Structures are given as structure tokens and as C-alpha cells.
Amino acid sequence: MTHSPEDLLRAAAVERIQGMRDAYVPYLRQVFADVVGDDDVVSETRGGQRAAQERLEKIQPLRYGKTRNFLAGAVTGLSAYLRHGVISLATVRDRVWQAVAHPHQAEALLQQLAWRDYWQRLYARWGDRLWQDIEPYKTGWQATDYQPELPPALLAGETGLACMDAFSCDLQQTGYLHNHARLWLAAYVVHWCRVRWQAGAAWFLQHLLDGDPASNNLSWQWVASTFSHKPYFFNRQNLERYSDSKYCRHCSMSDRCPFDAPYEELEARLFPHK
């Protein structure tokens, strides 16, 4: 196979960047020793304007709208770049308009951009209030009924639940989780483990490359029901559908899955005082 001069230059540039990146890792690990921890895990996500622009050019609004809830769906991968100001919501919006033939094809993606803008406006207004329960729980439980610490088994990825262990490991090793996986993991933490949402929100912010208190905390509160009219929870059928059963097929707890029940049964089990 032959390569054009442009391909060779691009490959050389990538190699130089990789070398610079590899050199920076030990330096940053030394300078920020108090926050990086003891592991050697470095996310594969690359920063910078070029990486953001490449992602931006690949946006597929129509496919996004149809598949975004699936773990293998056509998500944009732009959240980290938005979080750190590499690109703006307005830039993404303009690109979305360019990528569609009809306005309705952009609706799902633009709606998510609008939610992000809304969270940021609430953060600007409320500040650290985002770490407090905006409203009471609608679960039948009081705030004092929730534990303050995450289960050690979840942090270690050793719950025995293939899905939750995978989500925990992905979060800590890659700094990224698909939004649907975030919701499932948050619901497991708050409703099945009955842990305060603040503990989970802090855990996410510790690891997520795209984590910010606005989208993160208010999404956790939405799951918990302290910023929603009802708690968010899921069942096995929902998880299997949107994950293509990739976890359930190999789960050691498949025959005793805590999520394997109709919603009505799970609601009665999780919220008996509601």
C-alpha cells in the first residue's frame, strides 16, 4: 500500500504528539501527585483543538437521534471538549445545522445541547447549592436513610454484577462513560445500594474527563429524585436492550440479577414506603 505525502506528514505529526504526550505523563504525575493517585492508568482520550474538530466533523445528528441511548450508538464524543472550553455549544449547534437537510433531524442533538446550557445557567445562579438536595426525595426514604460512602466492592469493580463492575472500571480507567451507563450506575448507587447521591457525584467528578458540577450533580439529583418528580431506575430488560446484552451474557449473577423484574415489582421492592 502506498501513502501520500500528506498521509506521511500526518503520521509523523501523530507520532510526535504521542511522544510529547508520553513524556508529559510522568511529569504531570509528579507535579500533581496529591490528586493523580497511585495507578498508572492514562485515558486514551486526546485533548486539543484538532481532536475536537475531528470529532465535530463526524457528527451525525440523524443517527444520534435514533441510536444515542444505545451504548454503541452514534454519540458525538464532544463532552470533554465542551467541558474544558475547547469548543463552544454555539460551535456545535452551527455544525449540527450544517449536517442536516431538515431542522427536525437535528432536534434530539440540539435538545441535549439545550439541557447542557440549562444546567450551566442553574450552576451560575445556585453555585455550591448544587451539592445540596434541591428538593426532598420522592422515594419514601428520608435523606438520613442513605449511606454516606460508596460500597468498597463497587469501587473495586467486584460486586459480581458484570454491568456495574464494567461501568466502575471504565469510569476509573478511561475517564468516560456513555450517558445511559451513567444513569444505570447512578440508579444502582442511590436506589439499590441506598447511598447518598452526593457520594456518587463526587466519585464521577473525580474520574470523568467531561465532569462538571452542573451536568453531573443535577443529573445525579434527577436520578435520586431530589430534582425530579420521581426517581429514575431501570430493569434488566432495559439494560439488555441498550447494551446488546453484552454484560448479562457473561454475568456470574445472571440467575439472581437484582434488576431482573418488571418495573412495578422493582418499584415496590426499592421504595416500599413510597
N, C-alpha and C positions, 0 to 999 in steps of 0.2 A: 504494500500500500504506500502510495506517495503522499507527501504532505506539502501543502502550500507554504510559502514564506510566512504568511500570516499565522498559520497553524503553529509553525515552529516558534515564532515570536511569542505567541500566546502561551505555549507550553513552557517556554523559558521563563516568562513572567510568573506563571503559576509556581514554577519550581523555586524562584527567588522568594516569592511571597511565603511559600511553605517553609523555606529556610529561615526567614525572618520570624515567622510565627513560632517555629520550634525553638528559636533562640530566646524569644520573649517569655515562653512558658516558665522556665526555671527562674528567670529574673522576677516575674510577677509573683511567683510562688514564694520567693524570698522576701520581697518588699511587703507583700500583703499576707504574711504568714499567719496573722491573727484571724483571717477570715477565710482562707482557702482550705483549711483543714489538712488532714494528713493523706488524703488519697491522691492518686496520680491521674485522675480522670480529667480529660480535656474535651470539651464538646467539639464536634465536627463542624458546627455552625460557624461560618466565616462572617466577619464584620466588614464594614466599609461600604462606600457608595457604589462601587462596581457590583458587589454581590447583591446589594439591594436592587439596583437597576436591572440586573439579570432576572431576579425574581419578579420584578414589576412587569417586565416584558412578557412573562409567561402566564400572566393572569388569564383565566378562562371563566368569566362571570357566569355563563350559562351552565357549564359543568359544575361550577362551585355551588350554584343554587340547587342542583339536583343531587349532588353527592357529598356535600360538606359534612353531614352527620356521620358518614362512614369513615372509619379510621384510614382507609385507603382512598378517600375522596380527594377531589381537586382543590385542596386548600391553598391559600396564597403563600404561606411561609413568610409573610411580611411582618409579623407581630413584633419580633425582636428589633427590627429596623425602625418601626414606628415608636416603639418604647424608648429607644435611645436617640430619637430625633434625626436619624439618618435620612428618612423621608417623612413627609407630612401626610396627614389624612387628605388634604386637598390634592396633593400629587397623585395619590392612589385613586381618588374619586375621578380625576380627569382622565387617568389611564383607563379606568373602568368604562367611562363613557365612550372612549375611542374604540374599545374592544367589542362593543355590541352593535347590532344592527337596529334593535328596537329597545326603548327605555325599560320595558318590563323585564328584559333579560338581565338587567343589572340590579334588580330590586333586592334580591337576597343578600348580595355582597354589600350594596350601599346601606342596607339596614344594619349590618354588622358594624360598618364604619360609623353610622349614626349612634349606635349603642356605645361605642368606644368614646365618641365625643361627649355623649351624655355623662358617662362615668367620670370623665375628666372635669366636667363642669361641676359635678357634685363634689368632687375632691377639692376643687378650688374654693368651693363655698364652705365645706364642712371640715376640711383638714383632717386632723387626727381623730375626729369623731367617727371616721370610717372603721376604727378599731373597736368601737363600742356597738352594742346591739342597737340598730336603728329603731326596731320595733320588738315587742315580745315574741317569743317563739310561738308558732301555731301548731305545735306537735303534741300538746298535752303535758309536756315536760317543762319544768322551770329551768332557768339558766343554771341554777345551782346543781341540777341533776346531771350536768355534763362534766366529764373529767377534764382537767387542765392539760394533760400530757398525751401525746400520741403513743399508741402501743409500740413497744420495742420491736415486736415481731414485724410490724408493718415497716418500720424504718429499716429493718434488716432484710426486708423482702422475703420473710419466712412465715407468712400467715398460712401457707398451704393452699391459698386461693391463687390459681395461676394468673388470673387477670390483675388482681390487686398487687401481687408481688411484681409482676411485669411493669405495672404503672409506677410503682415505687422505685424500681431500678432505673427505668427510663428517665424519670424525673431527676434522679440524683446523678446519673451518668451522662445524660445528654443535655440537660437543661431545657427540655421541651416535652410537652405532652399535647396530643390532639385535644381540642376543646371538649369533645364528648368524653374522652378518658378522664379529663379533669373533673367533669361533672360526676361521673361514676365514682371516682376516687373520693371526691369531697362528700358525696352522699354516704359512702361506706364509712368514712371517718366520723361524720356527725350522727348519722342515724343508726348504723349497725354497731359502731364502737362507742357511740354516745360520748364523743369528745367535743369540746368547745370548738366552734368554727375558727376562732382566733388562732388556735394551735395549728390547725391545718393551713390557714392563710399564711402564717409566718413561715411554715415549712416550705410552702410553694415559693414564697419570695426569696428564701434562702438559695433556691436552686434554679428557678426559671430565668432564662435569659431574657424573656419578654415580660417578666413580672413587674407590675407596678401596683401600688396600693389601691388605685381606683378600680380598674377592671377586676383585679384579683379579689380584693376584700368584698366588694359589692356582689360579685358572683358567688363567693362563699356564703354571704348573707342570704342571697337568693335561694341557694340550696338549703340552708338551715331554716329558712322561713322568717328570719328577722328583717328581711327587706323584700317580703313577698307575702301573698295571702295564703300560701300553703307550702309545705316542704316539698322539695324535689327528691324523688327516689326512683329506682328502676328495678326491673326484674331480669331474670336470666334471658328470657326471650328477647328483650330489648338489646341486651349486651351482645348476645349471639348474632342478632341480625346485623348490627352495625360494626361488628368486629369480624364478621365472616367466620364465627365460631373458632377463631384461631387459638383462644385460650381454653375454652371448655373441652376441646378435643383431647387435651393433654393434662387436664387438671386432676390432681390426686383426690380432690374433694368433689368431683363431679357428681357422685352419688349422694352427697349430702350438702349440696350447694345452698347457702343461706339466701340466695337470690331466686331460687327455683320455686316460684309460686305465683299465682295470679296477683294482680295489684291489690285487690280487695283483701286477700289474705295477708299480704305483706303489710298493708296499712294497719290492719288490726294487730299484727304482731309487733310492729315497730312503735305504734302510737296508741297503746291500749287506753290511755286516759283522755284521748282527744274528744 
